[in-house]
Amino acid sequence: MHSGAVTDLFVSHAGRDRSWAEWVAWELQEAGYDVELDLWDWEVGENFVEKMRDALEHAERMIALFSAAYFEPERHTSPELTAYLSDRGPARKRILPVRIENVTPPLLYRPLLSVDLFGVPEDEARRRMLAAVRGRQRPDGRPEFPGSGRPRPQQASGPRLPGSLPPVWNVPPRNTAFTGRDRMIVDLREGLLTGSPVVAQALEGMGGVGKTQLAIEYAYRFANEYELVWWIASEQPDLIAEQFAALAVAARVAPAEGDVTAAVTAALALLRSHDRALLIFDNAESREDVRRWLPGGPAHVLVTSRNSLWTGVARPIGVDVFARSESIALLRANLPRSSDEDVDRLAEAVGDLPLAVAQAADLLAETGMSVESYLSGLAEHAADLLANDPPPAGYPVPLAAAVTVAARRLAAADPAAGQLLILCAYLAPEPIPLDLFRDPPAGLLPDELAAAGGGGVALDRAAARLTRYGLARNASGGLQLHRLTQAVLRDTDPNAEAQRTTVESLLVAGRLDDGTDPTHWPRWTQLLPHILACDPANSDNSSLHWLAFSAIWHLLARGDARTAFPLAEHLHATWTRRYGADNSSTLSAATALAYAHGELGDHGQARRLDEDTAARYKRIFGEDHLNTLISTNNLAADYRQEGRYEQARRLNEETLSRIGGIVGDDHPETLRTANDLATNLASLGEFQQARDLHEDTLARRRQILGVDHPQSLVSANNLAVALYGMGEYELARQLDEDTLTRRRRVLGDDHPYTLSSASNLASDLRALGDHAQARRFEEDTLVRRRRILGDAHPDTLSAAAKVVGDLRQLGEDEPAQRLEDEMSGWRS
């Protein structure tokens, strides 16, 4: 159908009702109508919105297939229907509602008269539909006697009525609780209709994601499109031949007592010549188990497998966990009295794994257990909780059994892969880089895994086995295990403590450099979740403690104080309780926590923590210890933020004089102290002295760290502030523009330091008389600070006040007053 051509009818349907849409369109086309159906007439890659608009514009009438799915809010079908109903011109479009389920339409659509096709024989459904399309007419001849029993005309080339099963059929019972997956089923259908000589699709994914259920649902949903659908349990390849022989008997191409080999030959011959056949290999372990049984020809082939390797045999289709909305729909159907919050928490806890969602729904519905109790049990003994028997409808075994059996088989087939699996269970459910296991320190890994990680592709092959057994999936060049798979493996591992120690040592040896340097941020992004999964707060490994500190400073350097704060607070509280307030790990956590307080605008709490920490360091190590001097300098920064500039200056001067003599003038801590002193001098109005010190510090940082290093950009930013204080507005603008450009590139548009540069540039422009441009920069800064820092943060309120000033300067008093009124609510 070409865009712009006039058509008699356009068939509108929800994606899950595709089989009905094809049946309706086929019957109408057979009756001589010109029909447009997206499944037949729209090419892959075309603009969906434009095609929809064209179809609505050029169709004489629209047939709307009413079902529960048709009226779901996220569907495109509601806008289609509304567009038709809103056309009240002289040639108002006509809509023909056809109910394919016993559904009550929303109130807006109830006045439309509809015809029902569900629950009636195919002949009657065809008659009703064609009568509705033709409209009321007087008969051309004598009506047929109602009891004549006219035979149904043969329709061998077209689909049967949706819901009818083909004559050759052995698919397992349908799961009446099947939820979601509509888009995937539509994509699967389109893949099978590509028209290639051998149409084979492989549904692959981890155990428990519902691959078998998806195949069963597809078979039932499109049963009317086939004359033969045969299910083959493929986990034991030696039994496949018997199942092909059974197919030959069912299709009446081989006798029941005949030779198996001859029956298999007959079955394959039938499939090669049959254009409406579907063959489903369920739970195939490898492509080699299936390859010899592919019939060739037009028959559709569907495979379900944990293995992801199907090159040369079938097109792999990855099946992942539920979307959160699908998990909630399934839980809500079984737990109608649970709150929205509890259902969401439950879905989150089981990681949206379909089998785990179904098990949780079954257990809670059966026992009346509260969601809170279930979540507590899941955290404490996941393996026991996930072993409830019988399994949910449609699944062969509970999740715990599926995981433990697969893990045992993996370890027996490949010891290195089994060892890799267990170690991965103690990491986070995020992608795990395989290089963690390459060339680790001697004696750290079991012999088989150490040998695999020593070079070549042995480690990659071991990792591939994890995916083949459905215990992990490939992700970002590494492995990813589902959190419940990990929980079951940990709960059933007799060597848990030793495994945790090994994983901690692997992370410590994980090639992590300074987390405050953006060049190292990608590696920190990879490993940060795994460091936190080891629970450094409850570990006695001091090297892991160091990793945890570095993780906090990494987050702070990225401008993510909201994430850094609870981590620092947890470490500080736990270590204070376990080791005491004077412990070195506790004091390091206190330093990080104080900095996070300051970044979030709570400078009073930051000062109190830093005062206590500085006093402890001084008592334990003395005045000239580096830790004491760093802590004292942190305290000076708190004083400056509280407006106690002279007190801050004295501390900075004293610290600078001591620290330079200990570590040298070019040490990062010496330069940080010099930068802080210069900033205090500017706050006190001593701009020339501040400028001289900032220029010296900037030159040293650029030489040592580079022009784009975040610390160099801090010095450049602060030098521009000093220039502004001296009235050198044009010089300040040039430096702020350059710093803003670099910070956007290095730190990102939303980093607090980037926004500080943007706000400073707005001040420069304001001073140069360009209030319109200043307003644009400050308004953008305000929007970003509200989103990142919150309304009540001092930096957010400062940006808002500056926007108010710009608006008033530009004569826009009314919006300025509205913003001032809004700000009063932020402060409260």
Buried (B, 14 or more C-beta within 10 A) or exposed (E): BEBEEEBBBBBBBBBBBBBBBBBBBBBBBBEEBBBBBBBBBBEEEEEEEEBBBBBBBBBBBBBBBBBBBBBEEEBEBBEBBEBBBEEEEEEEBEBBBBBBBEBEBEEEBEEBEBBBBBEEEBEEBBEBBBEBBEEEEEEEEEEEEEEEEEEEEEBEEBBBBBBEBBEBBEBBEBBEBBBBBBEBBBBBBEBBBEEEEBBBBBBBBBBBBBBBBBBBBBBBBBBBBBBBBBBBBBBEBEEBBEBBBBBBBBBEBBEEEEEBEEBBBBBBBBBBEBEBBBBBBBBBBBBEBBBEBBBEBBBBBBBBBBBBBBEEBBBBBBBBBBBEEBBBBBBBEBBEEBEEEBBBBBBEBBBBBBBBBBBBBBBBBEEEBEBEEBBEBBEEEBBBBBBBEEBBBBBEBBBBBBBBEBBEBBBEEBBBBBBBBBBBBBBBBBBBBBBBBEEBEEEBBBEBBBBBBBEEEBBEBBBBBBBBBBBBBBEEEBBBBBBBBBBBBBBBBEEBEEBBBBBBBBBBBBEBEBBBBBEBBEBBEBBBBBBBBBBBBEBEBEBBBBBBBBBBBBBBBBBBBBBBBEBBBBBBBBBBEEBEBEBBBBBBBBBBBBBBBBBBBBBEBBBBBBBBBBBBBBEEBEEEBBBBBBBBBBBBBBBBBBEBBEBBBEBBBBBBEBBBEEBEEEBBBBBBBBBBBBBBBBBBEBBEBBBEBBBBBBEBBBEBBEEBBBBBBBBBBBBBBBBBBBEBBEBBBBBBBBBBEBBBEBBEEEBBBBBBBBBBBBBBBBBBEBBEBBBBBBBBBBEBBBEBBBBEBBBBBBBBBBBBBBBBBBEBEEEBEEBBEEBEEBEE
